[in-house]
Structures are given as structure tokens and as C-alpha cells.
């Protein structure tokens, strides 16, 4: 890694760490909040899906804007939306708990309340501006060399997992005070404000805005985005179209894998907190410890373990190995026993720690430089769509079949495992 790359890398890692820290502070007790305000596993899943539904709209647009106007401006916009979301979240906890029944065709009668409705609004605003992850990934791809790309994506995942370690711990400490949930939410709000300061004053723009125009030629997408200097040197911004992304070789296949990975994860994310509360009888502290241990192991895997694994295996092989291990983890979760759950945690951390950074590196390589933000934005939409389906389905299935829901997650990830073998052929055809 060059000195210039390091200077640009650490601020984006800090932004990612602080953003994850703010979110993970709320994660352990969010399911308890929903239950206290009258909701159930379905309401919890739909609340999570609200963010993803609005991100489905916002992420591609923000990704495209980052290609045209630069990553820093879009990151500022995205994190400003997150700050507004946390402010509304804080306000929701101060509102009177007025409950009412809501009849739905799909889920029957659900109990709702005024605070839950404001939480939905908070998640919607955060979601519509929720391009921070995809734009941060595009930023990372901008500053990474071919040699450092996988390692840098591993460091990005490590920074997120460090946030997931500290966040639940902070939640347990702050949530135990007489202010209850208010203090952790206030902490998340302040962390969000600090993120804006870091972006504004420490983050340097990574996207070099072109002073050249694009000319269309017949042939591959690389030729379509060939460059030619105009004699007058007039600055013209590239006119990028979303359909150009799908002209990139193998991108659609990778986006399908992206969708399936998120689908498997989000079925788990919607059902596990309810499983922890209802079947395992865990408290907020125990759930926080679970997330902290999971993230701690993943930090280790995505650091020294991933670095050593990349010396022996290609990124494509690590996606295959990681997805197989990850799918096995979900099978262990059907046993309502804490010892089996923590055995599953180890497999989850190993599988995800090897698979996800490797997959993101493959995707960023295929995206190239011109359409990096657009590809990451559309990938965010594929992930958002998978999150909508997975979170709603996970909550609904858990009410119907309980822990057997985790077998659905396992099945989806095993589909990813089988499909990942094609990555070897794609690499061999280059």
C-alpha cells in the first residue's frame, strides 16, 4: 500500500466504523422496542424492510451521482439523511404510546402505535439517502490498487465489525441507566454528527472528475467508454446510464449472487432476534454479547486469516469455501440451545469473513473505474430488494414455523455455493 493510498484509506474506514457503531448501538434492543410498543416479529421485519425499500430507490441514484459529482458530496448527503433518521428515532421514544389495530391482507391484524409509525418514517428517510455503503465501496475501489483491493475490502469489513463489537457493549452500558433507550439513541445521533464532521474535514475526494468526453464506438463496453480529448478542452461530465452497467461482462450474474447472499442473510436477521427472545429467553445484554462475539471473530477472520487465505486461494475459491461454511452455520441454529448457537457463530464468522470481502473485490474489479459508483449503487438496490423480501419473509416464516426458518436461509446460501463455481469459469475465460 502506498502512502497516498493509506492517507485516503483510513478516513473512509473511520467513517464506516462510526456509521456501523451508531447502528449497532440500537441493534440489540430494537426488537425489544418493537415488542414494547405492541409489535411482533412481522412488524419487526417490515420495519427493517422499510429501510431497504427506500434504499432500493435511493442507492442507484446516489451511486450514479457519485460517479458524476464525486464520492465525498454524496457521502455527505447520505450521512445527513442518517442524522435526520436518528433525530426522528429519538423523538419517537418521547411520544405517547397510543396503539391501534391495522388490518392487512397479507399478515392479518397487526398492533401498531404512534412511536412505531415514527420509527417507520425515520427508517424511510435513512433509507432513501442510504447510499453510504455502496458509495463507500466505490470510494474504496477508487483508491485501491489491484494488489491491495481484496485486503482493503477486508479492512472495510473489519472496521464495520469493530463497530459491531463496541456498539452492543455501549448499548448494554447506556441502556442500563435510568434513561433506558433514550441514551443509546442519543449516542447514535452524536456518532452520526461526528461522521459528517469526518467526511467534511478529513475525507479527500477519490473520484477524479473527467475533463474528457466519452465517444461511442461499436464493440465492448470498454470501447463505449473510450476517451478522446477535445481541442477546446471544454469540461463535459460523462452521461452515464443505468443500462450501461448491465453491458459490463458478467455483472448481471454477480448481481444475482449479491441478491441471493442478502436474501439468506436477511431471513436470518429478521428471525434470529425473535428466536433469541422467544425460544432462547435471552435478555438485551445476552443478545448484545452475541453480536459482539460474532463481530469479534469476524474481525480476526477478515484480518490475519483472510490475508493468509488470499496467499493460498483465489478470491473465487474463497467465495465457494465461505458460502459452504456459512450455509452450514444456519443449519445449527435450528437447535434451541445456546451452545449450538455459539458453535454456529464461529462458522458464521469464518464463512462470512472469507466470502464477503472476496466477493466484493470480484464485483469491484468487474465494475471498472468509470461505472464503479453506478455498479455499487445498483448492487445496493439488488441487496435492498433482497432485504425487503428477506426481512418480511423471515418475520412471517418465524411466526409460522419457528426455528425451521433458518433452514430457508441455509438453502439460499447453498444455492450461492453451487452458483459460485461458475466464478472459476469466468476467471478462466479472461
C-alpha positions as CSV (number, residue, x, y, z in Angstrom):
1,X,0.0,0.0,0.0
2,X,1.4,3.4,-1.0
3,X,1.5,6.4,1.4
4,X,-1.2,8.2,-0.6
5,X,-3.5,5.2,-0.5
6,X,-3.1,4.9,3.2
7,X,-3.9,8.6,3.7
8,X,-7.2,8.1,1.8
9,X,-8.0,4.7,3.3
10,X,-8.1,5.4,7.0
11,X,-10.7,8.2,6.9
12,X,-13.1,6.0,4.9
13,X,-12.5,3.2,7.4
14,X,-13.2,5.6,10.2
15,X,-16.5,6.7,8.5
16,X,-17.5,3.1,8.1
17,X,-16.6,2.3,11.7
18,X,-18.5,5.2,13.2
19,X,-21.6,4.6,11.0
20,X,-21.7,0.9,12.0
21,X,-21.1,1.8,15.6
22,X,-24.2,4.1,15.6
23,X,-26.4,1.4,14.0
24,X,-25.1,-1.5,16.2
25,X,-25.8,0.5,19.4
26,X,-29.5,0.2,18.6
27,X,-29.4,-3.4,17.2
28,X,-29.6,-5.4,20.5
29,X,-32.7,-3.7,21.9
30,X,-34.6,-2.8,18.7
31,X,-36.6,-6.0,18.8
32,X,-37.5,-5.2,22.5
33,X,-38.6,-1.7,21.5
34,X,-40.9,-3.1,18.8
35,X,-42.4,-5.6,21.2
36,X,-42.8,-2.9,24.0
37,X,-44.7,-0.7,21.5
38,X,-47.1,-3.5,20.6
39,X,-45.4,-5.0,17.5
40,X,-44.4,-8.6,16.8
41,X,-41.9,-10.4,14.6
42,X,-43.7,-9.4,11.4
43,X,-43.7,-5.7,12.4
44,X,-40.0,-6.0,13.3
45,X,-39.3,-7.5,9.9
46,X,-41.3,-4.9,8.0
47,X,-39.6,-2.1,9.9
48,X,-36.3,-3.4,8.7
49,X,-37.6,-3.8,5.2
50,X,-38.7,-0.2,5.2
51,X,-35.1,1.0,5.1
52,X,-34.3,-1.4,2.3
53,X,-37.4,-0.5,0.3
54,X,-36.4,3.2,0.2
55,X,-32.8,2.3,-0.3
56,X,-33.9,0.5,-3.4
57,X,-34.9,3.9,-4.8
58,X,-32.1,6.0,-3.5
59,X,-29.0,3.8,-3.8
60,X,-28.7,3.6,-7.6
61,X,-29.3,7.4,-7.9
62,X,-26.7,8.2,-5.2
63,X,-24.3,5.8,-6.8
64,X,-24.7,7.4,-10.2
65,X,-24.4,10.9,-8.7
66,X,-21.1,9.8,-7.1
67,X,-19.7,8.9,-10.5
68,X,-20.7,12.3,-11.9
69,X,-20.3,14.7,-9.0
70,X,-17.8,12.8,-6.7
71,X,-18.0,10.5,-3.8
72,X,-17.5,13.0,-1.0
73,X,-20.6,15.1,-1.8
74,X,-22.8,12.1,-1.9
75,X,-21.4,10.6,1.3
76,X,-22.2,14.0,3.0
77,X,-25.8,13.8,1.6
78,X,-26.2,10.2,2.6
79,X,-25.0,10.6,6.2
80,X,-27.0,13.8,6.6
81,X,-30.1,11.6,5.9
82,X,-28.9,9.2,8.5
83,X,-28.6,12.0,11.1
84,X,-32.2,13.1,10.4
85,X,-33.3,9.5,10.8
86,X,-31.7,9.3,14.2
87,X,-33.3,12.5,15.3
88,X,-36.7,11.1,14.4
89,X,-35.9,7.9,16.1
90,X,-35.1,9.9,19.3
91,X,-38.4,11.8,19.0
92,X,-40.3,8.5,18.6
93,X,-39.3,7.4,22.1
94,X,-40.7,10.6,23.6
95,X,-44.2,10.2,22.0
96,X,-47.2,8.7,23.9
97,X,-47.8,5.0,23.3
98,X,-51.1,5.3,21.5
99,X,-52.0,1.9,20.0
100,X,-54.4,0.9,17.3
101,X,-55.1,-2.2,15.1
102,X,-54.2,-2.3,11.4
103,X,-55.8,-4.9,9.2
104,X,-53.7,-6.2,6.3
105,X,-54.5,-8.7,3.6
106,X,-51.1,-10.5,3.8
107,X,-50.5,-10.6,7.6
108,X,-53.9,-10.2,9.1
109,X,-54.4,-7.8,12.0
110,X,-51.3,-6.1,13.4
111,X,-51.0,-3.9,16.5
112,X,-49.4,-0.6,15.8
113,X,-48.6,2.5,17.8
114,X,-47.6,6.2,17.2
115,X,-43.9,5.6,18.2
116,X,-43.7,2.7,15.7
117,X,-45.1,4.8,12.9
118,X,-42.5,7.5,13.6
119,X,-39.8,4.7,13.6
120,X,-41.1,3.7,10.1
121,X,-40.7,7.4,9.0
122,X,-37.1,7.5,10.4
123,X,-36.1,4.3,8.6
124,X,-37.6,5.6,5.4
125,X,-35.6,8.8,5.4
126,X,-32.5,7.0,6.3
127,X,-33.2,4.5,3.5
128,X,-33.8,7.0,0.7
129,X,-30.4,8.6,1.4
130,X,-28.9,5.2,2.3
131,X,-26.2,5.0,-0.4
132,X,-23.4,5.4,2.1
133,X,-22.3,1.7,1.9
134,X,-22.3,1.5,-1.8
135,X,-20.6,4.8,-2.3
136,X,-18.1,4.0,0.4
137,X,-17.3,0.7,-1.5
138,X,-16.9,2.7,-4.7
139,X,-14.6,5.1,-2.9
140,X,-12.5,2.2,-1.7
141,X,-12.3,0.8,-5.2
142,X,-11.2,4.2,-6.5
143,X,-8.2,4.3,-4.1
144,X,-7.2,0.6,-4.2
145,X,-4.6,-1.0,-6.5
146,X,-5.2,-4.4,-8.0
147,X,-2.8,-5.9,-5.4
148,X,-4.4,-4.2,-2.3
149,X,-8.0,-4.4,-3.4
150,X,-9.0,-7.6,-1.5
151,X,-7.1,-6.6,1.6
152,X,-8.7,-3.2,1.6
153,X,-12.2,-4.7,1.3
154,X,-11.2,-7.0,4.2
155,X,-10.2,-3.9,6.2
156,X,-13.5,-2.3,5.4
157,X,-15.4,-5.3,6.7
158,X,-13.1,-5.3,9.8
159,X,-13.9,-1.6,10.5
160,X,-17.6,-2.5,10.4
161,X,-17.2,-5.5,12.7
162,X,-15.3,-3.4,15.2
163,X,-18.3,-1.1,15.3
164,X,-20.5,-4.2,15.9
165,X,-18.2,-5.2,18.8
166,X,-18.3,-1.8,20.6
167,X,-21.9,-0.9,19.7
168,X,-23.7,-3.6,21.7
169,X,-21.3,-3.1,24.6
170,X,-22.1,0.6,24.7
171,X,-25.8,-0.2,24.3
172,X,-25.6,-2.5,27.4
173,X,-23.9,0.2,29.5
174,X,-26.0,3.1,28.4
175,X,-29.3,1.1,28.3
176,X,-28.9,0.2,31.9
177,X,-29.2,3.7,33.1
178,X,-32.5,5.4,34.3
179,X,-32.9,6.9,30.8
180,X,-33.3,3.5,29.3
181,X,-33.3,3.5,25.5
182,X,-33.0,7.3,25.2
183,X,-29.3,7.4,26.0
184,X,-28.2,4.8,23.4
185,X,-30.2,6.6,20.7
186,X,-28.7,9.9,21.7
187,X,-25.2,8.3,21.4
188,X,-26.1,7.0,17.9
189,X,-27.2,10.5,17.0
190,X,-24.0,12.1,18.2
191,X,-21.9,9.5,16.4
192,X,-23.8,10.3,13.2
193,X,-22.9,14.0,13.6
194,X,-19.3,13.1,14.1
195,X,-19.4,11.1,10.9
196,X,-20.4,14.2,9.0
197,X,-17.5,16.2,10.5
198,X,-15.0,13.4,9.5
199,X,-16.4,13.4,5.9
200,X,-16.4,17.1,5.6
201,X,-12.9,17.8,7.0
202,X,-10.9,14.6,6.7
203,X,-12.1,12.7,3.7
204,X,-10.5,13.6,0.3
205,X,-12.4,13.2,-2.9
206,X,-11.4,10.0,-4.6
207,X,-13.2,10.3,-7.9
208,X,-11.3,12.3,-10.5
209,X,-13.9,14.3,-12.4
210,X,-13.0,13.9,-16.1
211,X,-12.2,16.8,-18.3
212,X,-12.6,14.5,-21.3
213,X,-15.7,13.4,-23.2
214,X,-16.9,10.0,-24.0
215,X,-17.3,8.8,-27.5
216,X,-19.4,5.8,-28.7
217,X,-17.8,3.1,-30.7
218,X,-19.0,-0.3,-31.7
219,X,-17.9,-3.3,-29.6
220,X,-17.4,-3.8,-26.0
221,X,-18.5,-1.5,-23.1
222,X,-14.8,-0.6,-22.7
223,X,-14.9,0.9,-26.2
224,X,-18.2,2.7,-25.5
225,X,-16.4,4.5,-22.7
226,X,-13.2,5.2,-24.6
227,X,-12.0,8.8,-24.1
228,X,-10.9,11.5,-26.5
229,X,-9.6,15.0,-25.7
230,X,-11.4,17.9,-27.3
231,X,-9.2,20.6,-28.8
232,X,-11.0,23.3,-26.8
233,X,-10.6,21.3,-23.5
234,X,-14.1,22.1,-22.6
235,X,-15.2,20.2,-19.5
236,X,-18.2,17.9,-20.0
237,X,-19.5,15.5,-17.4
238,X,-20.0,11.9,-18.6
239,X,-23.6,11.0,-19.4
240,X,-23.9,7.7,-17.6
241,X,-27.0,5.5,-18.0
242,X,-28.1,2.7,-15.7
243,X,-28.4,0.2,-18.6
244,X,-24.7,0.7,-19.3
245,X,-24.0,-1.3,-16.1
246,X,-25.6,-4.4,-17.5
247,X,-23.5,-4.2,-20.6
248,X,-20.4,-5.0,-18.4
249,X,-19.4,-8.6,-18.8
250,X,-20.7,-11.0,-16.1
251,X,-22.0,-8.1,-13.9
252,X,-25.6,-9.3,-14.0
253,X,-24.6,-12.8,-12.8
254,X,-22.6,-11.2,-9.9
255,X,-25.7,-9.0,-9.0
256,X,-27.8,-12.2,-8.9
257,X,-25.3,-13.7,-6.4
258,X,-25.4,-10.4,-4.5
259,X,-29.2,-10.6,-4.2
260,X,-29.1,-14.2,-3.0
261,X,-26.5,-13.5,-0.4
262,X,-28.5,-10.7,1.0
263,X,-31.7,-12.8,0.9
264,X,-30.2,-15.5,3.0
265,X,-28.7,-13.0,5.5
266,X,-31.9,-11.1,5.9
267,X,-34.2,-14.1,6.5
268,X,-31.8,-14.8,9.4
269,X,-31.6,-11.2,10.6
270,X,-35.4,-10.9,10.8
271,X,-35.9,-14.2,12.6
272,X,-33.0,-14.5,14.9
273,X,-33.7,-11.7,17.3
274,X,-37.3,-13.1,17.8
275,X,-35.8,-16.5,18.3
276,X,-33.4,-15.2,20.9
277,X,-36.2,-13.5,22.8
278,X,-38.9,-16.2,22.5
279,X,-37.1,-19.5,22.4
280,X,-33.6,-18.9,23.9
281,X,-35.1,-16.4,26.5
282,X,-32.1,-14.1,26.1
283,X,-32.0,-10.6,27.6
284,X,-30.8,-7.4,25.8
285,X,-27.4,-8.0,27.4
286,X,-27.1,-11.6,26.1
287,X,-28.2,-10.5,22.6
288,X,-25.6,-7.7,22.7
289,X,-22.9,-10.2,23.8
290,X,-23.9,-12.5,20.9
291,X,-23.4,-9.7,18.3
292,X,-20.2,-8.6,19.9
293,X,-18.7,-12.1,19.9
294,X,-19.8,-12.6,16.3
295,X,-18.2,-9.4,15.2
296,X,-15.0,-10.0,17.2
297,X,-14.4,-13.3,15.5
298,X,-15.1,-11.8,12.1
299,X,-12.5,-9.1,12.7
300,X,-10.0,-11.8,13.3
301,X,-11.1,-13.7,10.2
302,X,-11.1,-10.7,7.9
303,X,-7.7,-9.6,9.2
304,X,-4.9,-12.0,9.5
305,X,-6.9,-15.1,8.4
306,X,-8.1,-13.6,5.2
307,X,-4.7,-12.2,4.4
308,X,-3.1,-15.7,4.7
309,X,-6.0,-17.3,2.8
310,X,-5.5,-15.0,-0.2
311,X,-1.9,-16.2,-0.5
312,X,-3.1,-19.8,-1.0
313,X,-6.6,-19.4,-2.6
314,X,-8.1,-17.2,-5.2
315,X,-10.9,-14.9,-4.4
316,X,-13.3,-17.1,-6.3
317,X,-12.3,-20.2,-4.3
318,X,-12.8,-18.2,-1.1
319,X,-16.3,-17.3,-2.1
320,X,-17.0,-21.0,-2.7
321,X,-15.4,-22.1,0.6
322,X,-17.0,-19.3,2.6
323,X,-20.5,-19.9,1.3
324,X,-20.4,-23.6,2.1
325,X,-19.3,-22.8,5.7
326,X,-21.9,-20.1,6.1
327,X,-24.8,-22.3,4.9
328,X,-23.8,-25.0,7.5
329,X,-24.0,-22.4,10.3
330,X,-27.6,-21.7,9.6
331,X,-28.4,-25.4,10.0
332,X,-27.0,-25.5,13.5
333,X,-29.3,-22.6,14.6
334,X,-32.5,-24.8,14.4
335,X,-31.5,-26.3,17.7
336,X,-32.8,-24.1,20.5
337,X,-29.7,-24.4,22.6
338,X,-27.2,-21.6,23.4
339,X,-24.2,-23.9,23.0
340,X,-25.2,-24.8,19.4
341,X,-25.9,-21.2,18.7
342,X,-22.4,-20.2,19.7
343,X,-20.9,-23.1,17.6
344,X,-22.9,-21.6,14.7
345,X,-21.4,-18.2,15.5
346,X,-17.9,-19.5,14.8
347,X,-19.0,-20.9,11.4
348,X,-20.9,-17.7,10.6
349,X,-17.8,-15.6,11.2
350,X,-15.5,-17.8,9.2
351,X,-17.9,-18.2,6.3
352,X,-18.9,-14.6,6.0
353,X,-15.3,-13.4,6.8
354,X,-13.9,-15.3,3.9
355,X,-16.7,-14.9,1.4
356,X,-18.0,-11.3,1.6
357,X,-14.7,-9.3,1.2
358,X,-13.6,-11.7,-1.6
359,X,-17.0,-11.3,-3.4
360,X,-16.9,-7.5,-3.1
361,X,-13.4,-7.4,-4.6
362,X,-14.5,-9.5,-7.6
363,X,-17.5,-7.2,-8.1
364,X,-15.4,-4.0,-7.9
365,X,-12.9,-5.4,-10.4
366,X,-15.7,-6.2,-12.9
367,X,-17.2,-2.7,-12.4
368,X,-14.1,-0.9,-13.7
369,X,-13.4,2.7,-12.9
370,X,-16.0,4.7,-15.0
371,X,-19.1,2.9,-13.7
372,X,-17.8,1.9,-10.2
373,X,-20.4,4.0,-8.3
374,X,-23.2,3.0,-10.6
375,X,-22.5,-0.7,-10.2
376,X,-22.2,-0.4,-6.4
377,X,-25.4,1.6,-6.4
378,X,-27.3,-0.9,-8.4
379,X,-25.8,-3.7,-6.3
380,X,-27.2,-1.8,-3.3
381,X,-30.6,-1.9,-4.9
382,X,-30.3,-5.7,-5.5
383,X,-29.4,-6.0,-1.9
384,X,-32.2,-3.7,-0.9
385,X,-34.7,-5.8,-2.8
386,X,-33.4,-8.9,-1.2
387,X,-33.6,-7.3,2.2
388,X,-37.3,-6.3,1.6
389,X,-38.2,-9.9,0.7
390,X,-35.9,-11.5,3.3
391,X,-36.9,-9.3,6.3
392,X,-40.6,-9.6,5.7
393,X,-40.4,-13.3,4.8
394,X,-38.2,-14.0,7.8
395,X,-40.6,-12.4,10.3
396,X,-43.6,-14.1,8.7
397,X,-42.0,-17.6,8.5
398,X,-40.7,-17.4,12.1
399,X,-44.3,-17.0,13.3
400,X,-45.4,-19.9,11.2
401,X,-42.6,-22.5,11.5
402,X,-40.2,-21.1,14.2
403,X,-36.5,-22.0,14.1
404,X,-37.1,-24.1,10.9
405,X,-36.9,-20.7,9.2
406,X,-33.1,-20.9,9.5
407,X,-33.1,-23.9,7.1
408,X,-34.5,-21.5,4.5
409,X,-31.5,-19.2,5.0
410,X,-29.2,-22.3,4.7
411,X,-30.9,-23.3,1.4
412,X,-30.4,-19.9,-0.1
413,X,-26.8,-19.7,0.8
414,X,-26.2,-23.3,-0.5
415,X,-27.6,-22.1,-3.8
416,X,-24.9,-19.4,-3.7
417,X,-22.4,-22.1,-3.0
418,X,-23.4,-24.0,-6.1
419,X,-23.6,-21.0,-8.4
420,X,-20.2,-19.7,-7.2
421,X,-18.4,-22.5,-9.1
422,X,-19.1,-20.5,-12.3
423,X,-16.8,-17.8,-10.9
424,X,-13.9,-20.1,-11.6
425,X,-15.0,-20.4,-15.2
426,X,-15.4,-16.6,-15.5
427,X,-11.9,-16.1,-14.2
428,X,-10.5,-18.7,-16.5
429,X,-12.2,-17.1,-19.6
430,X,-10.5,-13.8,-19.0
